Amino acid sequence: MKRFPKTLSALLLSLIASAALADATLLNASYDVARDVYKNYNPVFQKYWKQKTGETIELKQSHGGSTKQVRAVADGLEADVVTMNQANDVEFLADKGLVAKDWAKKFPNNASPYTSAMVFIVRKGNPKDIKDWSDLAAPGTQVILPHPKNTGNGRNTYLSAWAWALKQPGGSDKTALEFLGKVLKNAPLFAAGGRDATTTFMQRRMGDVLVTFESEAEMIAKEFGKGDFEVVYPSLTMQTEFPVAIVDKVVDKKGTRKQAQAYLEYLWSKDGQENAAQNYLRPRDADLLKKYAHFFPPLKTFTVDEVFGGANKAFATHFRDGGTFDQIYVQK
Amino acid sequence: MAAKSQRVLPGFGLALGYSLVYLSLLILLPLGGLVLKASELGFGQIMDIALGERSLAAFRVSFGASFLAAAVNAFFGLIVAWILVRYPFPGKRFVDALVDLPFALPTAVAGITLATLYAGNGWLGKYIELLGIKVAYTPLGIVFALTFITLPFVVRTLQPVIEDIETEVEEAAASLGASRWQTFVRVIFPAIFPALLTGFALAFARAVGEYGSVIFIAGNLPLISEITPLLIISKLEQYDVLGATALAVVMLALSFILLLAVNLLQWWTANRHRNSEPLEVAAAKASGGAQ
């Protein structure tokens, strides 16, 4: 009977010892494909923080689907900060009282340190001559995209096409719905996620056009070689934001607010912005955007706030059960 | 005290208590929580969710594909199990180990591999598509994935039962004049049928809940190739935990009814078999039919 407390105290001691190595530990809960972004950013921040305060900071990462991640945080995953790819995921945490209601104003640029945009990937030489959203609705064109209802990537594609249709002469919600119906009819499948869609298009050679993030296009070039595809920039597309926020409930409990604040703020520093640009995400810093202009050609974009009145509203109108996406499939 | 019989496990009371606590923690508690959560919605609301056009279509796809996959495995799994037990051949241990691989492989890996294999430009898909059949991104792809995932259930349930049937029984049937077919239908099949049903039921139950492998090969088109677990995930993506639990509970209830039916069938056949005749008599009877 005496052995048990002994093991327990030994375990506790070792836990305390390992925590003592770092002055503070931060957990960043992030979306799936952000791995490279933060893998490169973390050492840069650690160095900066050590120089500034003398503190050794330990940074941990947790990656997963954006919505899964915020659900985990709501269910008790002790993440100090969340770095997501959809505003409505952060809104969800705000509704639960874990994140400040005005989280979008706590940092510059809508709390999104970098952006991307939805673009088209077509086969080499663009054999179907795909130039704009209208070409995605043409009969006989196959469009590859992830599930519009279940994935952020798919939702961005859907909303981009919708916004484009709205802005056409005589455009209305009705014409947009009709247009989306035609586009979705051209989808032979809905991929499970962004990367799955890429594999389906590039490796399994399905479809004529893949709609995905601009940043993903560069990843494809790395993986499959530049000579195999072309990037087409549509006349109007969504500027996608990657909102970050401090999880108040966690940092107040752990006493890590100062570090968490600095960790996110530093994303807007030259170093942080340069890291984003190197990962093919459009930096907010105008000078850097110019420096990396070969990655980022000028582009006409809209934000969800401008066209749809916010991420939550867009989600409710289009992707909730009975929303426009469902109406395309179920006439009731 | 004197009449107390010796058993391997100490104390029936203790063992039973332990079993109950274990089962409660592992199965009853989470499932109870699920039902409790769903009961926040009224019965009418749950039915509304379950009877929506997309839900109904997904139930059809999920249960239909699972049934087909389990049936395919019941047939081919039986052959595999028979060969593994009855015939010595080089590399048998290796083949035997292969059977378990679908258990060990992460299901997403299985799904991605199958999709690559059966896509229009895949090693197999290339040739199958020449016949005008598409596998990847169709409901057929779902059946393929589920068949792959559930193969071990049938084989592993049947193996020990087939091992228990001594070859002498077959010899007896043969020496009494039964044809091969008669020996199989009248002697062997009745003996393995209950185990076959168990294997079928396990495979079916596993297939109904499968998510990871299916979404990569299904195509996930509404009303055509969406499985119920995908709709549940879809509800969770909307932060609609209640709706998700409602679908899950309905799915669970349907599965339970089907499994219960299989169990009853199994109990009935096992009973009939036990009451009627031992194997040796069956062997004699089978031969009688031949004369």
Interface residues (C-beta under 8 A of the other chain):
Chain A: T67 R71 F92 H147 K149 N150 T151 A187 P188 L189 F190 A191 A192 D196 T199 T200 Q203 R204 R205 M206 F315 F319 R320 D321 D326 Y329 V330 K332
Chain B: G52 E53 R54 I112 A115 T116 A119 G120 N121 G122 A136 Y137 I215 F216 A218 G219 N220 L221 P222 L223 S225 L230 I233 S234 K235 L236 E237 Q238 Y239 D240 G243
